[in-house]
Amino acid sequence: MPYLQALSAGVLVGLLYALLKVRSPAPPPIALFGLLGMLAGQTLLGALL
């Protein structure tokens, strides 16, 4: 369920950005590395706790 909520929120924000003609604040490769870092941090923290 959390994955579906996160995907829904991302799609909603993407649609809002498109409607307002706002560009993403980060270039796509940088944004993807940021998401990868978040996932790695969450996985590492989960393994330690």
PDB file with SEQRES, HELIX, SHEET and CRYST1 records, atoms N, CA, C and O in Angstrom:
SEQRES   1 A   49  MET PRO TYR LEU GLN ALA LEU SER ALA GLY VAL LEU VAL          
SEQRES   2 A   49  GLY LEU LEU TYR ALA LEU LEU LYS VAL ARG SER PRO ALA          
SEQRES   3 A   49  PRO PRO PRO ILE ALA LEU PHE GLY LEU LEU GLY MET LEU          
SEQRES   4 A   49  ALA GLY GLN THR LEU LEU GLY ALA LEU LEU                      
HELIX    1 AA1 PRO A    2  LEU A   20  1                                  19    
HELIX    2 AA2 PRO A   28  LEU A   48  1                                  21    
CRYST1    1.000    1.000    1.000  90.00  90.00  90.00 P 1           1          
ATOM      1  N   MET A   1       0.809  -1.211   0.000  1.00  0.00           N  
ATOM      2  CA  MET A   1       0.000   0.000   0.000  1.00  0.00           C  
ATOM      3  C   MET A   1       0.854   1.279   0.000  1.00  0.00           C  
ATOM      4  O   MET A   1       0.521   2.222  -0.718  1.00  0.00           O  
ATOM      5  N   PRO A   2       1.954   1.341   0.789  1.00  0.00           N  
ATOM      6  CA  PRO A   2       2.769   2.561   0.757  1.00  0.00           C  
ATOM      7  C   PRO A   2       3.351   2.837  -0.625  1.00  0.00           C  
ATOM      8  O   PRO A   2       3.506   3.995  -1.012  1.00  0.00           O  
ATOM      9  N   TYR A   3       3.677   1.774  -1.376  1.00  0.00           N  
ATOM     10  CA  TYR A   3       4.230   1.972  -2.721  1.00  0.00           C  
ATOM     11  C   TYR A   3       3.197   2.602  -3.642  1.00  0.00           C  
ATOM     12  O   TYR A   3       3.528   3.472  -4.448  1.00  0.00           O  
ATOM     13  N   LEU A   4       1.965   2.171  -3.528  1.00  0.00           N  
ATOM     14  CA  LEU A   4       0.888   2.725  -4.345  1.00  0.00           C  
ATOM     15  C   LEU A   4       0.637   4.185  -3.977  1.00  0.00           C  
ATOM     16  O   LEU A   4       0.395   5.017  -4.852  1.00  0.00           O  
ATOM     17  N   GLN A   5       0.695   4.494  -2.689  1.00  0.00           N  
ATOM     18  CA  GLN A   5       0.511   5.877  -2.249  1.00  0.00           C  
ATOM     19  C   GLN A   5       1.641   6.764  -2.771  1.00  0.00           C  
ATOM     20  O   GLN A   5       1.398   7.880  -3.230  1.00  0.00           O  
ATOM     21  N   ALA A   6       2.868   6.267  -2.699  1.00  0.00           N  
ATOM     22  CA  ALA A   6       4.011   7.049  -3.182  1.00  0.00           C  
ATOM     23  C   ALA A   6       3.921   7.266  -4.689  1.00  0.00           C  
ATOM     24  O   ALA A   6       4.192   8.362  -5.179  1.00  0.00           O  
ATOM     25  N   LEU A   7       3.542   6.223  -5.419  1.00  0.00           N  
ATOM     26  CA  LEU A   7       3.396   6.346  -6.868  1.00  0.00           C  
ATOM     27  C   LEU A   7       2.283   7.334  -7.209  1.00  0.00           C  
ATOM     28  O   LEU A   7       2.438   8.162  -8.107  1.00  0.00           O  
ATOM     29  N   SER A   8       1.175   7.247  -6.501  1.00  0.00           N  
ATOM     30  CA  SER A   8       0.048   8.160  -6.738  1.00  0.00           C  
ATOM     31  C   SER A   8       0.445   9.602  -6.466  1.00  0.00           C  
ATOM     32  O   SER A   8       0.095  10.502  -7.229  1.00  0.00           O  
ATOM     33  N   ALA A   9       1.180   9.824  -5.374  1.00  0.00           N  
ATOM     34  CA  ALA A   9       1.627  11.184  -5.045  1.00  0.00           C  
ATOM     35  C   ALA A   9       2.572  11.701  -6.125  1.00  0.00           C  
ATOM     36  O   ALA A   9       2.490  12.866  -6.514  1.00  0.00           O  
ATOM     37  N   GLY A  10       3.463  10.847  -6.611  1.00  0.00           N  
ATOM     38  CA  GLY A  10       4.389  11.259  -7.667  1.00  0.00           C  
ATOM     39  C   GLY A  10       3.675  11.619  -8.953  1.00  0.00           C  
ATOM     40  O   GLY A  10       4.012  12.607  -9.605  1.00  0.00           O  
ATOM     41  N   VAL A  11       2.693  10.819  -9.315  1.00  0.00           N  
ATOM     42  CA  VAL A  11       1.922  11.101 -10.531  1.00  0.00           C  
ATOM     43  C   VAL A  11       1.138  12.398 -10.364  1.00  0.00           C  
ATOM     44  O   VAL A  11       1.064  13.203 -11.293  1.00  0.00           O  
ATOM     45  N   LEU A  12       0.559  12.602  -9.196  1.00  0.00           N  
ATOM     46  CA  LEU A  12      -0.208  13.826  -8.944  1.00  0.00           C  
ATOM     47  C   LEU A  12       0.685  15.062  -9.043  1.00  0.00           C  
ATOM     48  O   LEU A  12       0.302  16.057  -9.659  1.00  0.00           O  
ATOM     49  N   VAL A  13       1.857  15.002  -8.445  1.00  0.00           N  
ATOM     50  CA  VAL A  13       2.790  16.130  -8.512  1.00  0.00           C  
ATOM     51  C   VAL A  13       3.263  16.343  -9.950  1.00  0.00           C  
ATOM     52  O   VAL A  13       3.383  17.481 -10.404  1.00  0.00           O  
ATOM     53  N   GLY A  14       3.529  15.251 -10.661  1.00  0.00           N  
ATOM     54  CA  GLY A  14       3.936  15.366 -12.064  1.00  0.00           C  
ATOM     55  C   GLY A  14       2.871  16.040 -12.914  1.00  0.00           C  
ATOM     56  O   GLY A  14       3.181  16.884 -13.755  1.00  0.00           O  
ATOM     57  N   LEU A  15       1.619  15.668 -12.692  1.00  0.00           N  
ATOM     58  CA  LEU A  15       0.519  16.300 -13.426  1.00  0.00           C  
ATOM     59  C   LEU A  15       0.400  17.780 -13.076  1.00  0.00           C  
ATOM     60  O   LEU A  15       0.173  18.619 -13.948  1.00  0.00           O  
ATOM     61  N   LEU A  16       0.555  18.089 -11.791  1.00  0.00           N  
ATOM     62  CA  LEU A  16       0.483  19.480 -11.353  1.00  0.00           C  
ATOM     63  C   LEU A  16       1.611  20.297 -11.983  1.00  0.00           C  
ATOM     64  O   LEU A  16       1.387  21.418 -12.440  1.00  0.00           O  
ATOM     65  N   TYR A  17       2.829  19.734 -12.007  1.00  0.00           N  
ATOM     66  CA  TYR A  17       3.958  20.416 -12.650  1.00  0.00           C  
ATOM     67  C   TYR A  17       3.659  20.652 -14.130  1.00  0.00           C  
ATOM     68  O   TYR A  17       3.947  21.724 -14.662  1.00  0.00           O  
ATOM     69  N   ALA A  18       3.085  19.654 -14.789  1.00  0.00           N  
ATOM     70  CA  ALA A  18       2.790  19.787 -16.220  1.00  0.00           C  
ATOM     71  C   ALA A  18       1.726  20.859 -16.450  1.00  0.00           C  
ATOM     72  O   ALA A  18       1.849  21.659 -17.377  1.00  0.00           O  
ATOM     73  N   LEU A  19       0.691  20.886 -15.625  1.00  0.00           N  
ATOM     74  CA  LEU A  19      -0.378  21.872 -15.779  1.00  0.00           C  
ATOM     75  C   LEU A  19       0.130  23.292 -15.548  1.00  0.00           C  
ATOM     76  O   LEU A  19      -0.280  24.226 -16.237  1.00  0.00           O  
ATOM     77  N   LEU A  20       1.022  23.447 -14.574  1.00  0.00           N  
ATOM     78  CA  LEU A  20       1.558  24.771 -14.261  1.00  0.00           C  
ATOM     79  C   LEU A  20       2.780  25.122 -15.107  1.00  0.00           C  
ATOM     80  O   LEU A  20       3.327  26.220 -15.004  1.00  0.00           O  
ATOM     81  N   LYS A  21       3.205  24.157 -15.956  1.00  0.00           N  
ATOM     82  CA  LYS A  21       4.371  24.338 -16.819  1.00  0.00           C  
ATOM     83  C   LYS A  21       5.622  24.696 -16.009  1.00  0.00           C  
ATOM     84  O   LYS A  21       6.385  25.593 -16.364  1.00  0.00           O  
ATOM     85  N   VAL A  22       5.799  23.959 -14.909  1.00  0.00           N  
ATOM     86  CA  VAL A  22       6.955  24.134 -14.042  1.00  0.00           C  
ATOM     87  C   VAL A  22       7.940  23.018 -14.350  1.00  0.00           C  
ATOM     88  O   VAL A  22       7.554  21.856 -14.473  1.00  0.00           O  
ATOM     89  N   ARG A  23       9.198  23.370 -14.473  1.00  0.00           N  
ATOM     90  CA  ARG A  23      10.216  22.343 -14.690  1.00  0.00           C  
ATOM     91  C   ARG A  23      10.642  21.770 -13.349  1.00  0.00           C  
ATOM     92  O   ARG A  23      10.612  22.452 -12.325  1.00  0.00           O  
ATOM     93  N   SER A  24      11.034  20.524 -13.374  1.00  0.00           N  
ATOM     94  CA  SER A  24      11.534  19.880 -12.164  1.00  0.00           C  
ATOM     95  C   SER A  24      12.747  20.644 -11.643  1.00  0.00           C  
ATOM     96  O   SER A  24      13.589  21.066 -12.436  1.00  0.00           O  
ATOM     97  N   PRO A  25      12.854  20.831 -10.331  1.00  0.00           N  
ATOM     98  CA  PRO A  25      13.974  21.607  -9.799  1.00  0.00           C  
ATOM     99  C   PRO A  25      15.330  20.935  -9.968  1.00  0.00           C  
ATOM    100  O   PRO A  25      16.362  21.595  -9.848  1.00  0.00           O  
ATOM    101  N   ALA A  26      15.345  19.638 -10.242  1.00  0.00           N  
ATOM    102  CA  ALA A  26      16.615  18.922 -10.423  1.00  0.00           C  
ATOM    103  C   ALA A  26      16.620  18.236 -11.776  1.00  0.00           C  
ATOM    104  O   ALA A  26      15.592  17.712 -12.206  1.00  0.00           O  
ATOM    105  N   PRO A  27      17.761  18.230 -12.455  1.00  0.00           N  
ATOM    106  CA  PRO A  27      17.847  17.476 -13.704  1.00  0.00           C  
ATOM    107  C   PRO A  27      17.568  15.992 -13.438  1.00  0.00           C  
ATOM    108  O   PRO A  27      17.927  15.486 -12.375  1.00  0.00           O  
ATOM    109  N   PRO A  28      16.943  15.296 -14.373  1.00  0.00           N  
ATOM    110  CA  PRO A  28      16.550  13.894 -14.136  1.00  0.00           C  
ATOM    111  C   PRO A  28      17.646  12.982 -13.585  1.00  0.00           C  
ATOM    112  O   PRO A  28      17.362  12.220 -12.660  1.00  0.00           O  
ATOM    113  N   PRO A  29      18.885  13.012 -14.096  1.00  0.00           N  
ATOM    114  CA  PRO A  29      19.900  12.108 -13.520  1.00  0.00           C  
ATOM    115  C   PRO A  29      20.179  12.413 -12.043  1.00  0.00           C  
ATOM    116  O   PRO A  29      20.351  11.495 -11.241  1.00  0.00           O  
ATOM    117  N   ILE A  30      20.223  13.684 -11.692  1.00  0.00           N  
ATOM    118  CA  ILE A  30      20.483  14.052 -10.297  1.00  0.00           C  
ATOM    119  C   ILE A  30      19.318  13.611  -9.421  1.00  0.00           C  
ATOM    120  O   ILE A  30      19.527  13.114  -8.315  1.00  0.00           O  
ATOM    121  N   ALA A  31      18.100  13.788  -9.907  1.00  0.00           N  
ATOM    122  CA  ALA A  31      16.928  13.365  -9.142  1.00  0.00           C  
ATOM    123  C   ALA A  31      16.937  11.857  -8.931  1.00  0.00           C  
ATOM    124  O   ALA A  31      16.598  11.385  -7.846  1.00  0.00           O  
ATOM    125  N   LEU A  32      17.316  11.099  -9.945  1.00  0.00           N  
ATOM    126  CA  LEU A  32      17.361   9.645  -9.805  1.00  0.00           C  
ATOM    127  C   LEU A  32      18.423   9.211  -8.808  1.00  0.00           C  
ATOM    128  O   LEU A  32      18.198   8.281  -8.034  1.00  0.00           O  
ATOM    129  N   PHE A  33      19.569   9.865  -8.814  1.00  0.00           N  
ATOM    130  CA  PHE A  33      20.597   9.533  -7.829  1.00  0.00           C  
ATOM    131  C   PHE A  33      20.132   9.888  -6.419  1.00  0.00           C  
ATOM    132  O   PHE A  33      20.451   9.182  -5.463  1.00  0.00           O  
ATOM    133  N   GLY A  34      19.389  10.966  -6.291  1.00  0.00           N  
ATOM    134  CA  GLY A  34      18.834  11.330  -4.985  1.00  0.00           C  
ATOM    135  C   GLY A  34      17.862  10.282  -4.487  1.00  0.00           C  
ATOM    136  O   GLY A  34      17.886   9.911  -3.313  1.00  0.00           O  
ATOM    137  N   LEU A  35      17.004   9.805  -5.379  1.00  0.00           N  
ATOM    138  CA  LEU A  35      16.060   8.753  -4.987  1.00  0.00           C  
ATOM    139  C   LEU A  35      16.790   7.467  -4.626  1.00  0.00           C  
ATOM    140  O   LEU A  35      16.407   6.778  -3.681  1.00  0.00           O  
ATOM    141  N   LEU A  36      17.840   7.142  -5.373  1.00  0.00           N  
ATOM    142  CA  LEU A  36      18.637   5.959  -5.076  1.00  0.00           C  
ATOM    143  C   LEU A  36      19.284   6.088  -3.700  1.00  0.00           C  
ATOM    144  O   LEU A  36      19.320   5.123  -2.936  1.00  0.00           O  
ATOM    145  N   GLY A  37      19.787   7.257  -3.388  1.00  0.00           N  
ATOM    146  CA  GLY A  37      20.377   7.498  -2.073  1.00  0.00           C  
ATOM    147  C   GLY A  37      19.364   7.359  -0.955  1.00  0.00           C  
ATOM    148  O   GLY A  37      19.667   6.804   0.101  1.00  0.00           O  
ATOM    149  N   MET A  38      18.155   7.866  -1.186  1.00  0.00           N  
ATOM    150  CA  MET A  38      17.100   7.740  -0.179  1.00  0.00           C  
ATOM    151  C   MET A  38      16.760   6.271   0.056  1.00  0.00           C  
ATOM    152  O   MET A  38      16.605   5.839   1.199  1.00  0.00           O  
ATOM    153  N   LEU A  39      16.645   5.514  -1.016  1.00  0.00           N  
ATOM    154  CA  LEU A  39      16.328   4.090  -0.900  1.00  0.00           C  
ATOM    155  C   LEU A  39      17.449   3.339  -0.187  1.00  0.00           C  
ATOM    156  O   LEU A  39      17.187   2.492   0.667  1.00  0.00           O  
ATOM    157  N   ALA A  40      18.690   3.646  -0.535  1.00  0.00           N  
ATOM    158  CA  ALA A  40      19.826   2.986   0.107  1.00  0.00           C  
ATOM    159  C   ALA A  40      19.878   3.322   1.597  1.00  0.00           C  
ATOM    160  O   ALA A  40      20.124   2.444   2.425  1.00  0.00           O  
ATOM    161  N   GLY A  41      19.649   4.570   1.932  1.00  0.00           N  
ATOM    162  CA  GLY A  41      19.649   4.985   3.351  1.00  0.00           C  
ATOM    163  C   GLY A  41      18.543   4.296   4.125  1.00  0.00           C  
ATOM    164  O   GLY A  41      18.757   3.843   5.250  1.00  0.00           O  
ATOM    165  N   GLN A  42      17.366   4.213   3.533  1.00  0.00           N  
ATOM    166  CA  GLN A  42      16.244   3.564   4.213  1.00  0.00           C  
ATOM    167  C   GLN A  42      16.532   2.077   4.408  1.00  0.00           C  
ATOM    168  O   GLN A  42      16.231   1.523   5.466  1.00  0.00           O  
ATOM    169  N   THR A  43      17.108   1.431   3.408  1.00  0.00           N  
ATOM    170  CA  THR A  43      17.436   0.004   3.501  1.00  0.00           C  
ATOM    171  C   THR A  43      18.514  -0.217   4.550  1.00  0.00           C  
ATOM    172  O   THR A  43      18.423  -1.151   5.346  1.00  0.00           O  
ATOM    173  N   LEU A  44      19.533   0.634   4.555  1.00  0.00           N  
ATOM    174  CA  LEU A  44      20.618   0.497   5.526  1.00  0.00           C  
ATOM    175  C   LEU A  44      20.101   0.695   6.945  1.00  0.00           C  
ATOM    176  O   LEU A  44      20.449  -0.070   7.845  1.00  0.00           O  
ATOM    177  N   LEU A  45      19.290   1.697   7.148  1.00  0.00           N  
ATOM    178  CA  LEU A  45      18.745   1.969   8.477  1.00  0.00           C  
ATOM    179  C   LEU A  45      17.857   0.806   8.933  1.00  0.00           C  
ATOM    180  O   LEU A  45      17.896   0.407  10.097  1.00  0.00           O  
ATOM    181  N   GLY A  46      17.065   0.271   8.015  1.00  0.00           N  
ATOM    182  CA  GLY A  46      16.215  -0.875   8.349  1.00  0.00           C  
ATOM    183  C   GLY A  46      17.020  -2.097   8.745  1.00  0.00           C  
ATOM    184  O   GLY A  46      16.600  -2.864   9.611  1.00  0.00           O  
ATOM    185  N   ALA A  47      18.181  -2.288   8.114  1.00  0.00           N  
ATOM    186  CA  ALA A  47      19.036  -3.434   8.426  1.00  0.00           C  
ATOM    187  C   ALA A  47      19.714  -3.256   9.788  1.00  0.00           C  
ATOM    188  O   ALA A  47      19.975  -4.237  10.485  1.00  0.00           O  
ATOM    189  N   LEU A  48      19.996  -2.024  10.160  1.00  0.00           N  
ATOM    190  CA  LEU A  48      20.670  -1.758  11.441  1.00  0.00           C  
ATOM    191  C   LEU A  48      19.717  -1.818  12.622  1.00  0.00           C  
ATOM    192  O   LEU A  48      20.133  -2.103  13.745  1.00  0.00           O  
ATOM    193  N   LEU A  49      18.464  -1.557  12.380  1.00  0.00           N  
ATOM    194  CA  LEU A  49      17.499  -1.536  13.505  1.00  0.00           C  
ATOM    195  C   LEU A  49      16.799  -2.822  13.692  1.00  0.00           C  
ATOM    196  O   LEU A  49      15.968  -2.947  14.591  1.00  0.00           O  
TER     197      LEU A  49                                                      
END                                                                             
